[in-house]
């Protein structure tokens, strides 16, 4: 997971500070030395690391923070504020033209994930009310056009391609006219990449920029390449000029150096982050939220946004009515499970909950949701509405149908019965208090939320 090593070390730093009644200057310097090493290990540019730790030290010493009543908490706030600044300060969004279509040109090296990112970005913008058109401008890489068409078909988003010419400027102009006639208000150009930066690639991108005058040029970089990603960003910015960066593979075993260095080095903001393999796994980059995640403070706003996007309002209203009647069957359970899955990996959602990041051994197998779904789908509608019908022979049939064992069916049903009891308790205020008391009993004792 992104920033795993850096995050654990910075969280260790904040834990040492938290609640400290007294911090000396030598204590602070020693702790900041650990922070410096953690950042360097995360492949952050050395000059940036030095400037970052120096600024924290100056602010902590210059404001008499160490002499205050809560020095630990104040130093943590300074660290978070500086981390937010390092990540870009404020979120930076796409500048849409008042006279559509808005042209977005994606650039980057081969293998950075441009084609998949084009689809993810189109999908995200469609959810925001836009009508995007994907354009295949990579005429060199074998099957590049086909890959974009497959992505477009999966998302039901139109793709413009012309396999009869290698002239990408001509293709882009044709796509522009098509977008106007089809009322597409956003054009996303998937351009060619190379294994290494060369003059031919840069010239082609310059020609595209000159002829189509894109409103946004976004550089797609693989965050797993660390400091190399920052070097690539610098070169593309100097040669073509970029407006922002899209970081891909932030869900991988990345050290985070690219995210923490690119804004400071290039002056260009990170606008989007790809956080998984699904075509829905992309999000707008929020520096403050990312800083909170890194420091283990959670990211409740992102959870709320994901929930609002995933949960169907009619389904929620229907469930509320059933809960008021004290009804909650396996059909309801399945409906809620499907909506939770839309939010993404459950493991990643847990990491956004304040305090949960300190439990390093906390792992959730997302495949378990697939198994539960298979179990419920192997039941008859009558069995879902009345789970008491599930005798031994029925459970054996369900196990065979879902590719699970009777033992797994039994474990799931026991878990469901507990959920059912909790749901019934939600009918009254008294029951809600009892439910919260029960939930508190399940929480780890040292969970600080």
TASULUR-V504588 format. One line per field, one symbol per residue. phi: phi as a letter, one per 30 degrees, with the letter a starting at -180 (. if undefined). psi: psi as a letter, one per 40 degrees, with the letter a starting at -180 (. if undefined). burial: + if it has 24 or more other ideal C-beta (glycine too) atoms within 12 Angstrom, else -. A space follows every 50 residues. Layout:
phi=???
psi=???
burial=???
This chain:
phi=.eieddeddddddddddeiddbbcddeddddddddeddddddideedddd ddddddddddddchddcddbdedddeddddeddddddkibdbcdcdddcd ddccccblddjdjddddedddddddddcjdbdbdbdccccdeiddddddd ddddchcdbcbbdcbcddddeddddddddddcidcbccccddbbdbdbdd dddddddddddchddbccdcbddddidddddddddddddcjccabccchd dddcdiedddcddddcicddcbbcbldddcdbbddceddddddddiciad eddddddddddddddddddddddddicacdddeddddddddddjddddde dddejdddcdddbcddddddddddddddcddddddbeddddedddddddd dcibcddddddddddddddedddddddbdddddddddddddddedcdcb
psi=iheddddddddddddddhehdhhidddddddddddddddddefihddddd dddddddddddeefddeidgddddddddddddddddeeciihihhhiegi ihhhhhiiiheefddddddddddddddeeigihhhgegedhheddddddd ddddefhihhiheeiegddddddddddddddefhehhhhgiiiidihidd dddddddddddegidhhhhhiheeebddddddddddddddhieiihhife eagieedddeddddddehihdihhfadieegiiihhddddddddefeigd ddddddddddhhddddddddddddefhhadddddddddddddeahddddd eehhedeegdehhhheddddddddddeeiidddddgeeegaddddddddd defaidddddddddddddddddddeedidddddddddddddeihdehg.
burial=+++++++++++-++++++-+--+---++--++-+++-++++++++--++- -++-+++-+++---++----++-+++++++++++++++--++-+------ +++++++++++++++++++++++++++--++++++++++-+--++-+++- ++--+-+++++------++-++++++--+----+++++++++++--+--- ++-++++++-++-++++++++++++++++++++++++-++++++++++++ ++-+++++++++++++-+++++++++-++++++++++++++++++++++- -++--+---++-------+--++----++++++++++-++++++++++++ +++-++++----------+-+++++++++---++--+--+---++--++- -+-+----+--++--+--++-++-++--------+--------------
